[in-house]
Amino acid sequence: SNGNADCLSRIEEPQEPLRIAAFSLAAHEGGSELRKKQEEDEEISEIRKGISTSPEKKKTDKGQYVLDKGLLVFRGSTEDAIVLPKELRQEILLEYHDGALGGHLSVRKTLGRIRRKYFWPGMEQDVKDWIRDCHICATRKDTGSRTRAPLTPIAPPSAPMEITAMDVLGPLPETRR
């Protein structure tokens, strides 16, 4: 739980996924720029080769990789997600966590937003690492570990009105007045 709740930690989840102008533009142009970056990425090119050589390599426990008009997408349980090359991942993490619409949300919420549109191998760990290393989150969000004052038992009174008051604050230092 967040001890320092603010309006950004209570941000409502939008119905439509966030859109980034560069990727929306690339998608409208047939994704040629994004397709080229996927082909240049070593990790993604291995996945592409695996899809073309053996169909069982394209399946994972969370979904499967599919080539859609030359663009590698990940077909999960709900929607297709564009598989992002390494060079674009930082930009997405910046936009979805640190950006104006990101709001420095939790790992779960940030990951949920990114998953609606994008995917890459090791995405969950990358998001966790990004948020763990976020300076703003580290300085402003509650860590959840609070030290509590130890409780000391009080002996029960033996007669009525034996104990009438208790010094909860003391001992207090004396002032000059």
N, C-alpha and C positions, 0 to 999 in steps of 0.2 A: 504494500500500500504506500501511497505517496503522502508523506507528511506535509510537504509543501505544495499542495495542490494549486494549480493555476489554470487559467482558461485553456492553455495549450494542452494540458494533460487530460482535459475533458472534451477534446475536439471530437465531433461526431464523424463517423466513417461515411464518406461520400458514396452514393449509389454507383456513380460512374467512376471508373478508374482514372487516376491522374494521367494527364497526357503531357508529354514533353514535345516541344515544337520540332526539334531535330528528328525525332523518331516518327512523329506523325507525318512529317514531310517525306521522310524516306519511305514510309509505308504507302503514301499516295503515289510515289514515283515508281512503284513496283518493288521497292526495297532493294534496289540495285546497290546502293552505297552500303547498306547493312549486310547484304549478301557477300559483297567483296571483303568486308571486314571479318565476316565469319570464316571465309576461305583462308584469310591470312593468319587467323588465330590457330595455333598448334593444337590446343585442346579440342576445339570444335572441329577442326579438320579431321582429327582422329575419330570423332563420333560420326562424322559424315562418311568416312571410309567404312566404318563398321556397319552402317546402315546399308551401304551398297553391297557389301560382301556377305553379311549374314543377318537375316531378319531377327534372330534372337538377341543380338547385341543391342538392338534399338530399344528393348524393353528394360525398365527399371522397376523397383518396387512401388514407385509413386506415379508412374506413367510410362509413356514411350516417346521416343524421338521420331519425328516425321519430317520429310522434305516437302514443303508446300511452295510450289513455284520457284524452286531453287533455294528457298529460305528455310533454314533449320528451325523448327518449332518443337516445343515440348507439349505433348498432349496429355494433360493431367486429368483429374476426375471432373473438373468443371469446365475449364476453358483452355484454349491453346495459348501458349506463352512463347514469345520470341526468345530464342537462346542467344544470350548476349556474349560477345567476345570480351576478353579481359580488359581491353583498353576503354570500353564503355561502362564498365561496372562501377567505377568510382563516381562517374557522373550521375549514374542512377542513384547510388547511395547518398550522394550529396543532395540531390533533388528530393528524394523521398524521406530523408531523415532530417537533414540540416536546412533544406530549402524553405521558402516562404510558406508552402503548403505542407511541409513535413511536420513541423511542430515538435521535433525531438521526442517522438513517441517511443513506446516500448519496443522491444525486439519483436514481440508477437504482432503488434499493429503494423510496424514498419514492414515486416516480412509479409504480412497479409496483403498490404498494398502493392508491394513489388510483385508478388506471385500472380496477381491478377493480369499482369501484362508481360512480365519477363521471367526468365529462368536461366540459371547456369549451374553447373556442377559445383557443389560446395557452397551454395548460396546462403544456407542457414548459418553456417559458421562464419562466413564473411560479414553477414549482418550483425551477428553477435559481437564479433571483433570490432566492427565499425562503431557500434553503440558503446561498447566497453571503453574504447579509446576516445570517445567524443568528450572534449573538454567541457563543453557547456553542460552536458548531462551529468558529468562527474561533479561539477561544482554546484549545480542547482537542484538536482533531484535527491530525494531522501534515500539513504542506503538501506533503511529498514532495521538497522541495528541501533537500538537505544539502550543505554545503561540505566537501570532502575535502582533507586535507593533500596538497600536491603531492609526487609521488615524484621523488626525485633519484637518478640512477644512480650506482652505486658501481663504481669501476674494479676489474676482476677481479684477484685476487692473482697475483703472478708465481711465488711459491713456496709450498709447503704451510706452514700455520700462520703465514703472514705477517699475516693479520688473524684475531684470535681473539675480539674483542669489539667491540661497537658501542654508542655512547652514543645511545639512542633518545630519551631524555627531555631531554637537556641543551640548552643549559647551564642549570643550576639556580641560583637565587640563594642566596648564603651566608646562613646564619642566625646568631644570636648565640651559640648553643651551640658 
